[in-house]
Amino acid sequence: MPFIDLRTTLPVPADRRESLKAAFGQAITTLHKTETYLMVSIQDSCDLWLGGRKLDQGAYIAVSLYGSASPADYDKMTGQLSRILSDQLGIPAQAVYVTYHPVSDWGWNGQNF
């Protein structure tokens, strides 16, 4: 039950949203999850500040997942997400923040796991 929430300063056209969603679907396997239940949110044209400076190109990604993963898996996932944003949107890795939110209680389809 993973959820990837992307906020970026850049506008993201519909076709690019699809390619980002697909790339996130592949990357989520790093955390031993599948795309089957992956939910993705893409919020573009956001105002983001880093170190008191408004970013022209930047992103924040929050990854929530039922259960947790190892620090090594999180580290690998951060690298993959940074590469995806660099390749697809041209956002440099130093302008990408990623947080992880392990969740012990997760509901879907009218009940909790």
N, C-alpha and C positions, 0 to 999 in steps of 0.2 A: 504494500500500500504506500508507494512513494508519491510525493508531490514535489515538483520543481517549480519554484516561483521566481521568474526572471523580471527584473526591473532594469531598464536601460535608458540612457539619455537619448539614444538614437531612434528615429522612426524605423519600424520594421514592417516592410510590405508583406502582404498575405503569403506570397510564395516563399519568402524567407522564413516566415513563421512555421510553415510546414517543414522546411528543412531543419530548422532548429529543433522542432518537436521530434523529428526522426532521429537527430543526433543525440538528443537527451535520452531517447528510448534505447539507443545502443549503449550509451554511457552508464545508464542505471544498473546494468549488469555488473559493473565494478563493485557495487554495494550488495551484490547477490540478490537483486530484485529483477523483475522482468517488466517489460513494457505493458504487459496485459492489464495491470491495474494502475499504471502511471498516469497521474494527472499533471498537466502542465499549464501554467499561466504565464503569459507574456504581456508585460505592461511596458509600452514604449513611450518615448518622448517624455520621460520623467526628469525632474530636477534632482540631481545628486551632487552632493558636496563631499569632498575628501580632503582632510587637512585644512578645512576652512576655505577651500577653493572649489568653485563650481566646475564640474567636469563637462567638457564638450563631448568626450567619448568615455563612457564608464558604465559599469553594471554591478548590480547586487543580485546574487542568487541565494535563495534559501531552499535547502533540501530537507524535507521532512520525510521520515520513513518509520514504518512500524518495526520496532526493534532497533537494533543498532549495528554498526559495522566496526571494524578495527581501525585504529589510527592510520595504519598503512593504506587501507582501502580508501579512507577519507582523503588522504594525501594524493593518492592516484586519481581520485575523482576530481579533486580541485584542479589538477593539471589538465585533465580531459576537458572540463568545463571551460577553463581558460583558453585552451586551444580552439575549442568550438567557437567561442566568441571572437577570438582573434581571426580565425579563418573566415567566418561568416559575416562578421560585422566590422572587423578591423579594430576591435577594442584591445589595447595592449594589456597584458597580464597584470601590470602594476595598477591598473584602473578597474580591476575586478575583485570584488569581495565575495566570499562564499561562506555561508554558515550552514551547520548541520543541526538538525533537530530530531533526535531519536524520540519516538513516541511509544509509550507502553499501552495506551488505550486508543483504539482507532475504530470508528464506526463506519459501516457501509451497509447498504441494502437493509436498513431498518434494525441493525443489530451491531454489537461490538465483537471484535475478534477476541 
